Amino acid sequence: MTQSPFLEMTANTPTVLWNDSADPHELAGAISWGAVGATCNPVIALTTLKSDPAHWADRIRAYLATHPTQTEDEIGWAMVKELSVAAAKMFIPAFEKYQGRNGRLSIQTDPRNWRNAQALADQAVEFSQLAPNVIVKIPVTAAGVVAIEDAVYRGVNINATVSFSTAQTIAVAEAIERGMNRREAEGLDTSTMGHVCTIMVGRTDDWLKKVIEVEGLDIDPAVCDWAGVAVFKNAYRIYQKRGYRTRLLSAAFRNHNHWSQLIGGDVVISPPFAWQEKANASGISGEARMHLPVDPTVLDQLRAIGPEFVKAYDENGMTPADFDTFGATVRTLRQFLQANNDLEQFVRDVTLPDPG
């Protein structure tokens, strides 16, 4: 096998690799390819618990024995916290090496609070205290943007998520700057804070493909394979020009462009472990490509999709009030909310098994 493109990437460019799950077996492999952090979300957390059902059933029963009045929902979140704390320990060496900029483990706030800025910020503070190198995911909804500023001011490192557009990334960066400036004005330390803003590039593609299908547009859906990349490169250009203290993070992979086209930027690439294995076997190099523009002809085809691409791509494509109704946001929140329901069911099958 040729050298991992991620080892080439991390050796020769400022781009870093994080793993898109907190599964300890996957993390060990990803770290061997240079991973210096990890992301997670409700769907991935549940998948990780289900991947070792005997272990987690034992942990649920043990937890229930000492917390007999807690609900299945509370027990499920306790397991997510336990999983996250264990995974975070694996990145302490990278956390110390990078002085907080990397070496972080993401844990996501409860998706049911997506409309409640106070609840999101309060939970972010709680989660940030689980381990020294936790980074907390807050969705980029209208309330989420407010929560991000508040949480940063209160000392939380943020991974903004449920984000698909240039406008969302700018709202996040500005909120983080406000929070950081407020801390600094009060003499509070920001030297080891390391924030990222995720663009779920594949979900941007997915939504625009759905628009083409529903509206019956005479556009090849394959052109949408470049939509998330175009959004990411546009947002990165703006971030570099304005000097934001937040890095962009690419997630939700659907094709190799979602990592290969973004190498060379001061960004985070966070593929699922299976995508890392694909990349290692692909023969695709880890050379820098962030500087390469998306083909103007492709951009013209994407613009032909209409308002939904404009919302995703243009700097002023949406206001925060629009974030909550953007198609990719709605679809992703619904999936995350369902994962929360499924987590509760996973616990219930242990605490109150069906007698048949």
KEMARFI-834009 format. One record per residue (C-alpha): residue number from 1; residue in three letters; x, y, z. Coordinates in steps of 0.05 Angstrom, whole numbers, m for minus. Last residue first. Example, Ala and Ser with C-alpha at 12.3 -4.5 7.8 and 13.67 -1.06 7.14 Angstrom:
<sites>
<2,'SER',<273,m21,143>>
<1,'ALA',<246,m90,156>>
</sites>
This chain:
<sites>
<356,'GLY',<m836,m226,479>>
<355,'PRO',<m813,m202,548>>
<354,'ASP',<m787,m137,516>>
<353,'PRO',<m728,m114,556>>
<352,'LEU',<m737,m57,607>>
<351,'THR',<m669,m31,627>>
<350,'VAL',<m631,m61,568>>
<349,'ASP',<m681,m50,512>>
<348,'ARG',<m697,17,545>>
<347,'VAL',<m625,40,535>>
<346,'PHE',<m627,27,461>>
<345,'GLN',<m696,60,458>>
<344,'GLU',<m668,123,490>>
<343,'LEU',<m612,124,440>>
<342,'ASP',<m663,114,384>>
<341,'ASN',<m701,176,406>>
<340,'ASN',<m637,216,407>>
<339,'ALA',<m620,189,338>>
<338,'GLN',<m688,213,314>>
<337,'LEU',<m671,283,338>>
<336,'PHE',<m605,279,300>>
<335,'GLN',<m641,258,236>>
<334,'ARG',<m693,313,242>>
<333,'LEU',<m638,364,255>>
<332,'THR',<m602,341,192>>
<331,'ARG',<m663,346,147>>
<330,'VAL',<m683,414,174>>
<329,'THR',<m613,443,168>>
<328,'ALA',<m603,416,97>>
<327,'GLY',<m670,447,77>>
<326,'PHE',<m656,517,105>>
<325,'THR',<m713,533,153>>
<324,'ASP',<m673,544,216>>
<323,'PHE',<m617,582,181>>
<322,'ASP',<m663,635,153>>
<321,'ALA',<m667,676,218>>
<320,'PRO',<m591,675,219>>
<319,'THR',<m592,713,153>>
<318,'MET',<m581,675,88>>
<317,'GLY',<m545,682,22>>
<316,'ASN',<m504,740,46>>
<315,'GLU',<m436,706,36>>
<314,'ASP',<m464,668,m23>>
<313,'TYR',<m456,593,m29>>
<312,'ALA',<m511,558,11>>
<311,'LYS',<m567,608,2>>
<310,'VAL',<m548,618,m71>>
<309,'PHE',<m551,543,m81>>
<308,'GLU',<m622,542,m53>>
<307,'PRO',<m642,603,m94>>
<306,'GLY',<m629,573,m163>>
<305,'ILE',<m602,506,m188>>
<304,'ALA',<m572,547,m245>>
<303,'ARG',<m521,572,m196>>
<302,'LEU',<m493,502,m192>>
<301,'GLN',<m486,499,m268>>
<300,'ASP',<m449,566,m268>>
<299,'LEU',<m404,541,m212>>
<298,'VAL',<m387,479,m253>>
<297,'THR',<m369,523,m313>>
<296,'PRO',<m326,566,m267>>
<295,'ASP',<m285,503,m248>>
<294,'VAL',<m276,504,m172>>
<293,'PRO',<m213,542,m156>>
<292,'LEU',<m147,506,m139>>
<291,'HIS',<m115,537,m77>>
<290,'MET',<m143,483,m32>>
<289,'ARG',<m107,430,m73>>
<288,'ALA',<m46,413,m32>>
<287,'GLU',<m18,344,m41>>
<286,'GLY',<m44,284,m2>>
<285,'SER',<m41,238,m62>>
<284,'ILE',<m98,194,m87>>
<283,'GLY',<m75,122,m91>>
<282,'SER',<m143,99,m67>>
<281,'ALA',<m125,49,m13>>
<280,'ASN',<m108,100,41>>
<279,'ALA',<m167,142,20>>
<278,'LYS',<m216,84,26>>
<277,'GLU',<m189,68,96>>
<276,'GLN',<m197,140,116>>
<275,'TRP',<m268,138,88>>
<274,'ALA',<m284,79,132>>
<273,'PHE',<m257,117,192>>
<272,'PRO',<m306,174,181>>
<271,'PRO',<m273,236,152>>
<270,'SER',<m255,298,192>>
<269,'ILE',<m210,344,151>>
<268,'VAL',<m190,405,193>>
<267,'VAL',<m168,470,162>>
<266,'ASP',<m107,514,151>>
<265,'GLY',<m115,500,77>>
<264,'GLY',<m69,454,38>>
<263,'ILE',<m117,396,30>>
<262,'LEU',<m188,418,14>>
<261,'GLN',<m196,385,m54>>
<260,'SER',<m174,317,m27>>
<259,'TRP',<m222,316,32>>
<258,'HIS',<m292,328,5>>
<257,'ASN',<m265,315,m64>>
<256,'HIS',<m261,242,m45>>
<255,'ASN',<m336,233,m48>>
<254,'ARG',<m396,232,0>>
<253,'PHE',<m364,257,65>>
<252,'ALA',<m404,288,121>>
<251,'ALA',<m347,332,149>>
<250,'SER',<m300,388,131>>
<249,'LEU',<m275,433,187>>
<248,'LEU',<m263,508,181>>
<247,'ARG',<m216,540,230>>
<246,'THR',<m235,597,277>>
<245,'ARG',<m193,657,297>>
<244,'TYR',<m219,697,239>>
<243,'GLY',<m167,733,197>>
<242,'ARG',<m215,771,151>>
<241,'LYS',<m183,751,85>>
<240,'GLN',<m168,681,107>>
<239,'TYR',<m239,669,132>>
<238,'ILE',<m268,697,68>>
<237,'ARG',<m226,651,24>>
<236,'TYR',<m243,593,70>>
<235,'ALA',<m318,607,62>>
<234,'ASN',<m312,606,m14>>
<233,'LYS',<m270,542,m12>>
<232,'PHE',<m321,508,34>>
<231,'VAL',<m381,529,m7>>
<230,'ALA',<m348,505,m72>>
<229,'VAL',<m329,439,m39>>
<228,'GLY',<m400,429,m14>>
<227,'ALA',<m428,442,m84>>
<226,'TRP',<m378,399,m123>>
<225,'ASP',<m416,333,m119>>
<224,'CYS',<m476,376,m138>>
<223,'VAL',<m454,372,m211>>
<222,'ALA',<m472,298,m208>>
<221,'PRO',<m545,318,m203>>
<220,'ASP',<m543,334,m278>>
<219,'ILE',<m589,394,m287>>
<218,'ASP',<m656,396,m323>>
<217,'LEU',<m692,415,m259>>
<216,'GLY',<m751,372,m237>>
<215,'GLU',<m764,415,m176>>
<214,'VAL',<m764,355,m129>>
<213,'GLU',<m704,321,m161>>
<212,'ILE',<m661,383,m169>>
<211,'VAL',<m678,405,m98>>
<210,'LYS',<m659,336,m72>>
<209,'LYS',<m592,340,m106>>
<208,'LEU',<m583,408,m73>>
<207,'TRP',<m597,377,m5>>
<206,'ASP',<m549,319,m14>>
<205,'ASP',<m492,364,m37>>
<204,'THR',<m499,408,25>>
<203,'ARG',<m503,344,65>>
<202,'GLY',<m437,322,35>>
<201,'VAL',<m403,387,55>>
<200,'MET',<m424,386,128>>
<199,'ILE',<m386,450,140>>
<198,'THR',<m358,449,210>>
<197,'CYS',<m335,511,247>>
<196,'VAL',<m275,502,291>>
<195,'HIS',<m251,534,355>>
<194,'GLY',<m184,527,391>>
<193,'MET',<m176,561,459>>
<192,'THR',<m106,555,488>>
<191,'SER',<m89,630,491>>
<190,'THR',<m159,655,507>>
<189,'ASP',<m147,674,580>>
<188,'LEU',<m194,722,615>>
<187,'GLY',<m172,794,625>>
<186,'GLU',<m243,822,623>>
<185,'ALA',<m234,853,554>>
<184,'GLU',<m202,787,532>>
<183,'ARG',<m264,747,549>>
<182,'ARG',<m310,796,513>>
<181,'ASN',<m264,795,453>>
<180,'MET',<m266,719,451>>
<179,'GLY',<m343,718,454>>
<178,'ARG',<m348,771,400>>
<177,'GLU',<m297,734,356>>
<176,'ILE',<m336,669,366>>
<175,'ALA',<m401,702,344>>
<174,'GLU',<m366,731,283>>
<173,'ALA',<m337,664,263>>
<172,'VAL',<m404,629,272>>
<171,'ALA',<m443,680,232>>
<170,'ILE',<m389,675,178>>
<169,'THR',<m395,599,176>>
<168,'GLN',<m471,603,172>>
<167,'ALA',<m468,651,113>>
<166,'THR',<m419,606,75>>
<165,'SER',<m467,548,81>>
<164,'PHE',<m477,478,107>>
<163,'SER',<m474,480,183>>
<162,'VAL',<m508,431,230>>
<161,'THR',<m444,440,271>>
<160,'ALA',<m403,493,306>>
<159,'ASN',<m344,461,343>>
<158,'ILE',<m334,507,402>>
<157,'ASN',<m283,512,459>>
<156,'VAL',<m320,535,521>>
<155,'GLY',<m293,591,565>>
<154,'ARG',<m356,627,587>>
<153,'TYR',<m347,679,532>>
<152,'VAL',<m343,621,483>>
<151,'ALA',<m409,594,511>>
<150,'ASP',<m445,660,504>>
<149,'GLU',<m421,672,433>>
<148,'ILE',<m440,601,412>>
<147,'ALA',<m508,605,446>>
<146,'VAL',<m528,665,405>>
<145,'VAL',<m508,629,341>>
<144,'GLY',<m545,567,365>>
<143,'ALA',<m610,605,374>>
<142,'ALA',<m611,623,300>>
<141,'THR',<m588,553,283>>
<140,'VAL',<m516,535,275>>
<139,'PRO',<m517,473,319>>
<138,'ILE',<m471,472,380>>
<137,'LYS',<m415,421,385>>
<136,'VAL',<m370,423,446>>
<135,'ILE',<m294,414,446>>
<134,'VAL',<m267,370,502>>
<133,'ASN',<m193,373,518>>
<132,'PRO',<m193,386,593>>
<131,'ALA',<m245,332,605>>
<130,'LEU',<m318,331,628>>
<129,'GLN',<m317,406,643>>
<128,'SER',<m332,427,571>>
<127,'PHE',<m396,384,574>>
<126,'GLU',<m426,427,630>>
<125,'VAL',<m407,492,595>>
<124,'ALA',<m438,467,530>>
<123,'GLN',<m500,446,568>>
<122,'ASP',<m509,517,594>>
<121,'ALA',<m497,547,525>>
<120,'LEU',<m548,501,491>>
<119,'ALA',<m600,512,546>>
<118,'GLN',<m592,587,542>>
<117,'ALA',<m597,589,467>>
<116,'ASN',<m660,547,463>>
<115,'ARG',<m685,532,393>>
<114,'TRP',<m636,474,380>>
<113,'ASN',<m648,446,449>>
<112,'ARG',<m675,379,425>>
<111,'PRO',<m608,368,391>>
<110,'ASP',<m575,356,459>>
<109,'THR',<m505,385,455>>
<108,'GLN',<m452,348,416>>
<107,'ILE',<m387,321,443>>
<106,'SER',<m323,333,405>>
<105,'LEU',<m255,306,427>>
<104,'ARG',<m196,353,422>>
<103,'GLY',<m122,341,409>>
<102,'ASN',<m117,404,366>>
<101,'ARG',<m112,478,380>>
<100,'GLY',<m105,465,454>>
<99,'GLN',<m31,474,463>>
<98,'TYR',<m14,433,400>>
<97,'LYS',<32,384,436>>
<96,'GLU',<m11,383,499>>
<95,'PHE',<m75,367,461>>
<94,'ALA',<m37,317,417>>
<93,'PRO',<m14,279,479>>
<92,'ILE',<m84,285,511>>
<91,'PHE',<m117,255,449>>
<90,'MET',<m130,184,474>>
<89,'LYS',<m159,212,539>>
<88,'ALA',<m215,245,500>>
<87,'ALA',<m240,177,477>>
<86,'ALA',<m253,154,549>>
<85,'VAL',<m287,220,566>>
<84,'SER',<m331,215,504>>
<83,'LEU',<m355,145,517>>
<82,'GLU',<m372,163,588>>
<81,'LYS',<m410,225,565>>
<80,'VAL',<m449,185,514>>
<79,'MET',<m465,133,568>>
<78,'ALA',<m491,187,614>>
<77,'TRP',<m533,214,556>>
<76,'GLY',<m566,146,550>>
<75,'ILE',<m578,142,625>>
<74,'GLU',<m613,209,625>>
<73,'ASP',<m658,188,567>>
<72,'GLU',<m673,121,599>>
<71,'THR',<m696,160,660>>
<70,'GLN',<m658,163,725>>
<69,'THR',<m689,137,789>>
<68,'PRO',<m643,77,800>>
<67,'HIS',<m577,115,794>>
<66,'THR',<m527,68,827>>
<65,'ALA',<m556,3,798>>
<64,'LEU',<m575,40,734>>
<63,'TYR',<m502,56,720>>
<62,'ALA',<m483,m17,727>>
<61,'ARG',<m540,m39,682>>
<60,'ILE',<m521,13,630>>
<59,'ARG',<m447,m7,633>>
<58,'ASP',<m464,m80,623>>
<57,'ALA',<m509,m63,564>>
<56,'TRP',<m452,m20,538>>
<55,'HIS',<m402,m77,538>>
<54,'ALA',<m451,m127,507>>
<53,'PRO',<m474,m77,454>>
<52,'ASP',<m405,m62,426>>
<51,'SER',<m420,m31,358>>
<50,'LYS',<m487,m6,384>>
<49,'LEU',<m452,44,429>>
<48,'THR',<m411,70,371>>
<47,'THR',<m472,75,325>>
<46,'LEU',<m507,115,379>>
<45,'ALA',<m449,164,383>>
<44,'ILE',<m446,169,307>>
<43,'VAL',<m520,188,301>>
<42,'PRO',<m517,237,359>>
<41,'ASN',<m454,271,333>>
<40,'CYS',<m379,260,338>>
<39,'THR',<m314,294,320>>
<38,'ALA',<m244,272,335>>
<37,'GLY',<m175,301,343>>
<36,'VAL',<m102,295,324>>
<35,'ALA',<m106,242,270>>
<34,'GLY',<m37,226,241>>
<33,'TRP',<m48,160,206>>
<32,'SER',<m33,119,269>>
<31,'ILE',<m82,165,305>>
<30,'ALA',<m136,142,256>>
<29,'GLY',<m124,69,273>>
<28,'ALA',<m127,80,348>>
<27,'LEU',<m188,124,340>>
<26,'GLU',<m225,70,302>>
<25,'HIS',<m217,21,359>>
<24,'PRO',<m236,74,411>>
<23,'ASP',<m301,93,375>>
<22,'ALA',<m307,168,384>>
<21,'SER',<m326,182,312>>
<20,'ASP',<m308,226,253>>
<19,'ASN',<m232,223,261>>
<18,'TRP',<m192,288,258>>
<17,'LEU',<m137,301,207>>
<16,'VAL',<m98,365,200>>
<15,'THR',<m85,413,142>>
<14,'PRO',<m24,458,152>>
<13,'THR',<11,422,94>>
<12,'ASN',<71,377,83>>
<11,'ALA',<73,326,139>>
<10,'THR',<m2,328,154>>
<9,'MET',<m21,317,82>>
<8,'GLU',<30,262,69>>
<7,'LEU',<7,225,131>>
<6,'PHE',<m65,237,108>>
<5,'PRO',<m49,211,39>>
<4,'SER',<m29,145,73>>
<3,'GLN',<35,120,41>>
<2,'THR',<24,71,m15>>
<1,'MET',<0,0,0>>
</sites>
